[in-house]
Amino acid sequence: MSGNGKADERTVTTAVPPLYLDGGNLSLQWVPPYSVAPVVTAQDRATNVALTFSITVHVGAMAVDNMNIAGLNLSALSPIECVEWKSDIGTVEQIGSRLRTNFTDITPYCPYLQMFMANCPGITLAQAQKIQCDATDALFVNKHQQPLYYSVAAGAYWWDASDSSVAHFNAAMQIAIADLVTQINGYIVDEANPALDTIDNSGATIANHLSSTVLGSYINGQLPPAGPNTLNNLLQSASNVATPGLGGNIPGIAWSGSSSYRLSHVSPSTLNVVPMGATGTVTVNVQEMGQILDAIHQRRNSLLITGQSKKNAINALTTISAVIAYDVTAGW
């Protein structure tokens, strides 16, 4: 800056690290030990996706990590001015606007990653494989978190399948399941135990009645009313014959159970959740919420297998050109 407040205009033809020339412009590059190495944040680690890239269309420049290449033909991206991708989310800036919009699907930019690798001097097989595998991970992260359309008793809705929402749904499910356990204990266990006690008591009453009143014991053949009116006593005599028979009716057995012990139905535990685009909650029961989560889980498993198969295929390729030509966007 000159003393009159105007910027000095000078032509730069050489640069010393960490500065380097990029299409006539000075840029800062990480070259150990001249600058601080990039730090992987907790958010980056949580997503397990390492891919970062940026595109500046009007100068034909693209950077992946800290490698910059200029002179690329990016005219097909017009009217886009610049693109930036990091930590599972990207931003796009249109020509004539300094405000950006977000995107989560890198599919439209995967061909430009291939263009970058094809024009990257000195790129190794391992580096090309890493870029393609990182792109595959980024595609998986986006695809498995797409909204899920699922019908419940309250209606058909789109459900947020993002990792954060699934974690919220699971937490709500734990509360609902705990409530269901409480109901089971209250309506079944607490009701069944007294009923079982009654059955036990009734069984003891029956056994006592059969043993004492019906069977009884032999009392020297004494007939009623001197002796008891029981089978063992009446059917035995001094001569060991069944005479004179029963002296009267054997009393009936009285059941001491109670019809008041009836198990109650357990009411399904419910959750109040907000579908995508809704301005209020929708009530779903535990079974319905479980079905939604299972559908999300099954879709994620399928996509995870596809993504891992793609990365295995990429890492099995033996030439840089084959890795670059591999289409990570196909076959999902």
RAZI-V705287 format. One record per residue. N is the residue number from 1. SS is DSSP state (@ for helix, = for strand, . for the rest). BURIAL is 1 if it has 9 or more other C-alpha atoms within 8 Angstrom, else 0. D_LAST is the distance of its C-alpha to the last C-alpha in Angstrom with 1 decimal. Layout:
n:N ss:SS burial:BURIAL d_last:D_LAST
n:N ss:SS burial:BURIAL d_last:D_LAST
This chain:
n:1 ss:. burial:0 d_last:54.5
n:2 ss:. burial:0 d_last:58.0
n:3 ss:. burial:0 d_last:60.9
n:4 ss:. burial:0 d_last:60.8
n:5 ss:. burial:0 d_last:57.4
n:6 ss:. burial:0 d_last:55.6
n:7 ss:. burial:0 d_last:52.7
n:8 ss:. burial:0 d_last:53.7
n:9 ss:. burial:0 d_last:52.0
n:10 ss:. burial:0 d_last:51.7
n:11 ss:. burial:0 d_last:49.8
n:12 ss:. burial:0 d_last:48.0
n:13 ss:. burial:0 d_last:47.6
n:14 ss:. burial:0 d_last:46.9
n:15 ss:. burial:1 d_last:45.2
n:16 ss:. burial:0 d_last:45.6
n:17 ss:. burial:1 d_last:42.8
n:18 ss:. burial:1 d_last:41.1
n:19 ss:= burial:1 d_last:41.5
n:20 ss:= burial:1 d_last:40.2
n:21 ss:= burial:1 d_last:40.2
n:22 ss:= burial:1 d_last:37.0
n:23 ss:. burial:0 d_last:37.9
n:24 ss:. burial:0 d_last:41.4
n:25 ss:= burial:0 d_last:40.3
n:26 ss:= burial:1 d_last:41.0
n:27 ss:= burial:0 d_last:38.0
n:28 ss:= burial:0 d_last:37.8
n:29 ss:. burial:1 d_last:35.8
n:30 ss:. burial:1 d_last:35.5
n:31 ss:. burial:0 d_last:37.6
n:32 ss:. burial:0 d_last:39.2
n:33 ss:. burial:0 d_last:41.8
n:34 ss:. burial:0 d_last:42.3
n:35 ss:. burial:1 d_last:40.0
n:36 ss:. burial:0 d_last:38.2
n:37 ss:. burial:0 d_last:35.0
n:38 ss:. burial:0 d_last:31.8
n:39 ss:. burial:0 d_last:31.6
n:40 ss:. burial:0 d_last:28.4
n:41 ss:. burial:0 d_last:29.0
n:42 ss:@ burial:0 d_last:28.4
n:43 ss:@ burial:0 d_last:25.7
n:44 ss:@ burial:1 d_last:23.9
n:45 ss:@ burial:1 d_last:24.3
n:46 ss:@ burial:0 d_last:23.1
n:47 ss:@ burial:1 d_last:19.7
n:48 ss:. burial:0 d_last:19.4
n:49 ss:. burial:1 d_last:18.0
n:50 ss:. burial:0 d_last:20.5
n:51 ss:. burial:1 d_last:19.2
n:52 ss:. burial:1 d_last:21.9
n:53 ss:= burial:1 d_last:22.6
n:54 ss:= burial:1 d_last:24.8
n:55 ss:= burial:1 d_last:25.5
n:56 ss:= burial:1 d_last:28.9
n:57 ss:@ burial:1 d_last:28.8
n:58 ss:@ burial:0 d_last:32.5
n:59 ss:@ burial:0 d_last:33.3
n:60 ss:. burial:1 d_last:30.2
n:61 ss:= burial:1 d_last:29.5
n:62 ss:= burial:1 d_last:26.5
n:63 ss:= burial:1 d_last:26.5
n:64 ss:= burial:1 d_last:24.1
n:65 ss:. burial:0 d_last:25.9
n:66 ss:. burial:0 d_last:29.5
n:67 ss:= burial:0 d_last:29.1
n:68 ss:= burial:1 d_last:30.0
n:69 ss:= burial:1 d_last:29.9
n:70 ss:. burial:1 d_last:31.8
n:71 ss:. burial:0 d_last:32.3
n:72 ss:. burial:1 d_last:28.7
n:73 ss:. burial:0 d_last:28.2
n:74 ss:. burial:1 d_last:26.3
n:75 ss:@ burial:0 d_last:28.1
n:76 ss:@ burial:0 d_last:25.0
n:77 ss:@ burial:0 d_last:24.3
n:78 ss:. burial:1 d_last:27.6
n:79 ss:. burial:0 d_last:28.8
n:80 ss:= burial:1 d_last:26.9
n:81 ss:= burial:1 d_last:29.4
n:82 ss:= burial:1 d_last:27.5
n:83 ss:= burial:1 d_last:24.2
n:84 ss:= burial:1 d_last:24.0
n:85 ss:= burial:1 d_last:21.3
n:86 ss:= burial:1 d_last:22.2
n:87 ss:. burial:1 d_last:21.4
n:88 ss:. burial:1 d_last:18.1
n:89 ss:= burial:1 d_last:19.8
n:90 ss:= burial:1 d_last:20.9
n:91 ss:= burial:1 d_last:23.8
n:92 ss:= burial:1 d_last:24.6
n:93 ss:= burial:1 d_last:28.2
n:94 ss:= burial:1 d_last:29.3
n:95 ss:. burial:1 d_last:32.4
n:96 ss:. burial:0 d_last:35.5
n:97 ss:. burial:0 d_last:34.2
n:98 ss:. burial:0 d_last:34.4
n:99 ss:. burial:0 d_last:32.3
n:100 ss:= burial:1 d_last:28.6
n:101 ss:= burial:0 d_last:25.6
n:102 ss:= burial:0 d_last:22.7
n:103 ss:= burial:1 d_last:19.0
n:104 ss:. burial:0 d_last:16.1
n:105 ss:. burial:0 d_last:13.2
n:106 ss:. burial:1 d_last:13.8
n:107 ss:@ burial:0 d_last:11.5
n:108 ss:@ burial:0 d_last:14.9
n:109 ss:@ burial:0 d_last:16.6
n:110 ss:@ burial:1 d_last:14.4
n:111 ss:@ burial:0 d_last:16.5
n:112 ss:@ burial:0 d_last:19.6
n:113 ss:@ burial:0 d_last:18.7
n:114 ss:@ burial:1 d_last:18.7
n:115 ss:@ burial:1 d_last:22.0
n:116 ss:@ burial:1 d_last:23.3
n:117 ss:@ burial:1 d_last:22.8
n:118 ss:@ burial:0 d_last:24.3
n:119 ss:. burial:0 d_last:27.3
n:120 ss:. burial:0 d_last:27.7
n:121 ss:. burial:0 d_last:30.9
n:122 ss:. burial:0 d_last:31.1
n:123 ss:. burial:0 d_last:27.4
n:124 ss:. burial:0 d_last:27.0
n:125 ss:@ burial:1 d_last:24.3
n:126 ss:@ burial:0 d_last:23.8
n:127 ss:@ burial:0 d_last:23.6
n:128 ss:@ burial:1 d_last:21.0
n:129 ss:@ burial:1 d_last:18.8
n:130 ss:@ burial:0 d_last:19.3
n:131 ss:@ burial:1 d_last:18.3
n:132 ss:@ burial:1 d_last:15.0
n:133 ss:@ burial:1 d_last:14.4
n:134 ss:@ burial:1 d_last:15.6
n:135 ss:@ burial:1 d_last:13.3
n:136 ss:@ burial:1 d_last:10.3
n:137 ss:@ burial:1 d_last:12.2
n:138 ss:@ burial:1 d_last:12.8
n:139 ss:@ burial:1 d_last:9.3
n:140 ss:@ burial:1 d_last:8.9
n:141 ss:@ burial:1 d_last:12.4
n:142 ss:@ burial:1 d_last:11.8
n:143 ss:@ burial:0 d_last:8.8
n:144 ss:. burial:1 d_last:10.7
n:145 ss:. burial:1 d_last:13.8
n:146 ss:. burial:1 d_last:13.3
n:147 ss:. burial:1 d_last:16.2
n:148 ss:= burial:1 d_last:16.3
n:149 ss:= burial:0 d_last:18.5
n:150 ss:= burial:1 d_last:20.8
n:151 ss:= burial:0 d_last:24.4
n:152 ss:= burial:1 d_last:27.3
n:153 ss:. burial:0 d_last:31.0
n:154 ss:. burial:0 d_last:31.6
n:155 ss:= burial:0 d_last:29.1
n:156 ss:= burial:0 d_last:25.4
n:157 ss:= burial:1 d_last:24.0
n:158 ss:= burial:1 d_last:21.0
n:159 ss:= burial:1 d_last:20.9
n:160 ss:. burial:1 d_last:20.2
n:161 ss:. burial:1 d_last:17.5
n:162 ss:. burial:1 d_last:18.2
n:163 ss:@ burial:0 d_last:19.5
n:164 ss:@ burial:0 d_last:23.0
n:165 ss:@ burial:1 d_last:23.1
n:166 ss:@ burial:1 d_last:21.8
n:167 ss:@ burial:0 d_last:24.6
n:168 ss:@ burial:0 d_last:27.0
n:169 ss:@ burial:1 d_last:26.1
n:170 ss:@ burial:0 d_last:26.6
n:171 ss:@ burial:0 d_last:29.9
n:172 ss:@ burial:1 d_last:31.0
n:173 ss:@ burial:1 d_last:30.2
n:174 ss:@ burial:0 d_last:32.4
n:175 ss:@ burial:0 d_last:35.3
n:176 ss:@ burial:1 d_last:34.8
n:177 ss:@ burial:1 d_last:34.8
n:178 ss:@ burial:0 d_last:37.9
n:179 ss:@ burial:1 d_last:39.5
n:180 ss:@ burial:1 d_last:38.7
n:181 ss:@ burial:0 d_last:40.3
n:182 ss:@ burial:0 d_last:43.3
n:183 ss:@ burial:1 d_last:43.6
n:184 ss:@ burial:1 d_last:43.4
n:185 ss:@ burial:1 d_last:46.1
n:186 ss:@ burial:1 d_last:48.2
n:187 ss:@ burial:1 d_last:47.9
n:188 ss:@ burial:1 d_last:47.7
n:189 ss:@ burial:1 d_last:49.1
n:190 ss:@ burial:1 d_last:51.9
n:191 ss:@ burial:1 d_last:52.9
n:192 ss:@ burial:1 d_last:52.6
n:193 ss:@ burial:0 d_last:54.7
n:194 ss:@ burial:1 d_last:57.9
n:195 ss:@ burial:1 d_last:57.4
n:196 ss:@ burial:0 d_last:57.2
n:197 ss:@ burial:0 d_last:60.3
n:198 ss:@ burial:1 d_last:62.1
n:199 ss:@ burial:1 d_last:61.1
n:200 ss:@ burial:0 d_last:62.5
n:201 ss:@ burial:0 d_last:65.7
n:202 ss:@ burial:1 d_last:66.0
n:203 ss:@ burial:0 d_last:65.6
n:204 ss:@ burial:0 d_last:68.3
n:205 ss:@ burial:1 d_last:70.6
n:206 ss:@ burial:1 d_last:70.1
n:207 ss:@ burial:0 d_last:70.8
n:208 ss:@ burial:1 d_last:73.9
n:209 ss:@ burial:1 d_last:75.1
n:210 ss:@ burial:1 d_last:74.8
n:211 ss:@ burial:1 d_last:76.4
n:212 ss:@ burial:1 d_last:79.3
n:213 ss:@ burial:1 d_last:80.0
n:214 ss:@ burial:1 d_last:79.1
n:215 ss:@ burial:1 d_last:79.7
n:216 ss:. burial:1 d_last:82.0
n:217 ss:. burial:1 d_last:84.5
n:218 ss:. burial:1 d_last:87.7
n:219 ss:. burial:0 d_last:90.7
n:220 ss:. burial:0 d_last:93.7
n:221 ss:. burial:1 d_last:93.5
n:222 ss:. burial:1 d_last:94.6
n:223 ss:. burial:1 d_last:93.9
n:224 ss:. burial:0 d_last:92.9
n:225 ss:. burial:0 d_last:94.1
n:226 ss:. burial:0 d_last:95.4
n:227 ss:. burial:1 d_last:92.1
n:228 ss:. burial:1 d_last:88.5
n:229 ss:. burial:1 d_last:87.1
n:230 ss:. burial:1 d_last:84.3
n:231 ss:@ burial:1 d_last:83.3
n:232 ss:@ burial:1 d_last:84.2
n:233 ss:@ burial:1 d_last:87.6
n:234 ss:@ burial:1 d_last:88.5
n:235 ss:. burial:1 d_last:87.4
n:236 ss:. burial:1 d_last:89.5
n:237 ss:. burial:1 d_last:93.3
n:238 ss:. burial:0 d_last:96.0
n:239 ss:. burial:0 d_last:96.2
n:240 ss:. burial:0 d_last:92.3
n:241 ss:. burial:0 d_last:92.1
n:242 ss:. burial:1 d_last:90.1
n:243 ss:. burial:0 d_last:92.9
n:244 ss:. burial:0 d_last:93.6
n:245 ss:. burial:0 d_last:89.8
n:246 ss:. burial:1 d_last:88.0
n:247 ss:. burial:1 d_last:90.2
n:248 ss:. burial:0 d_last:87.8
n:249 ss:. burial:0 d_last:84.2
n:250 ss:. burial:0 d_last:81.6
n:251 ss:. burial:0 d_last:79.9
n:252 ss:. burial:0 d_last:76.4
n:253 ss:. burial:0 d_last:73.4
n:254 ss:. burial:0 d_last:72.2
n:255 ss:. burial:0 d_last:68.4
n:256 ss:. burial:0 d_last:68.0
n:257 ss:. burial:0 d_last:64.2
n:258 ss:. burial:0 d_last:63.1
n:259 ss:. burial:0 d_last:60.9
n:260 ss:. burial:0 d_last:59.9
n:261 ss:. burial:1 d_last:57.2
n:262 ss:. burial:0 d_last:54.0
n:263 ss:. burial:0 d_last:50.5
n:264 ss:. burial:0 d_last:48.6
n:265 ss:. burial:0 d_last:45.1
n:266 ss:. burial:0 d_last:42.6
n:267 ss:. burial:0 d_last:41.1
n:268 ss:. burial:0 d_last:37.3
n:269 ss:. burial:1 d_last:36.5
n:270 ss:= burial:1 d_last:34.8
n:271 ss:= burial:1 d_last:32.9
n:272 ss:= burial:0 d_last:33.2
n:273 ss:= burial:0 d_last:29.8
n:274 ss:. burial:1 d_last:28.9
n:275 ss:. burial:1 d_last:25.9
n:276 ss:. burial:0 d_last:24.2
n:277 ss:. burial:0 d_last:26.7
n:278 ss:. burial:0 d_last:29.5
n:279 ss:. burial:0 d_last:32.9
n:280 ss:. burial:0 d_last:34.0
n:281 ss:. burial:1 d_last:33.0
n:282 ss:= burial:1 d_last:31.9
n:283 ss:= burial:1 d_last:33.2
n:284 ss:= burial:1 d_last:31.0
n:285 ss:= burial:1 d_last:32.1
n:286 ss:@ burial:1 d_last:30.9
n:287 ss:@ burial:0 d_last:29.2
n:288 ss:@ burial:1 d_last:27.3
n:289 ss:@ burial:1 d_last:26.2
n:290 ss:@ burial:0 d_last:25.2
n:291 ss:@ burial:0 d_last:23.1
n:292 ss:@ burial:1 d_last:21.3
n:293 ss:@ burial:1 d_last:20.8
n:294 ss:@ burial:0 d_last:19.6
n:295 ss:@ burial:0 d_last:16.9
n:296 ss:@ burial:1 d_last:15.7
n:297 ss:@ burial:0 d_last:16.1
n:298 ss:@ burial:0 d_last:14.3
n:299 ss:@ burial:1 d_last:11.1
n:300 ss:@ burial:1 d_last:11.5
n:301 ss:@ burial:0 d_last:12.2
n:302 ss:@ burial:0 d_last:9.1
n:303 ss:@ burial:1 d_last:6.9
n:304 ss:@ burial:1 d_last:9.9
n:305 ss:@ burial:0 d_last:9.9
n:306 ss:@ burial:1 d_last:6.5
n:307 ss:@ burial:1 d_last:7.9
n:308 ss:@ burial:0 d_last:11.3
n:309 ss:@ burial:0 d_last:10.6
n:310 ss:@ burial:1 d_last:9.6
n:311 ss:@ burial:1 d_last:12.7
n:312 ss:@ burial:0 d_last:14.8
n:313 ss:@ burial:0 d_last:14.1
n:314 ss:@ burial:1 d_last:15.1
n:315 ss:@ burial:0 d_last:18.1
n:316 ss:@ burial:0 d_last:19.1
n:317 ss:. burial:1 d_last:19.6
n:318 ss:. burial:0 d_last:23.3
n:319 ss:. burial:0 d_last:23.8
n:320 ss:@ burial:1 d_last:23.2
n:321 ss:@ burial:0 d_last:22.5
n:322 ss:@ burial:1 d_last:19.7
n:323 ss:@ burial:1 d_last:18.1
n:324 ss:@ burial:1 d_last:18.5
n:325 ss:@ burial:0 d_last:17.2
n:326 ss:. burial:0 d_last:13.8
n:327 ss:. burial:0 d_last:11.0
n:328 ss:. burial:1 d_last:8.9
n:329 ss:. burial:1 d_last:7.1
n:330 ss:. burial:0 d_last:5.9
n:331 ss:. burial:0 d_last:3.8
n:332 ss:. burial:0 d_last:0.0
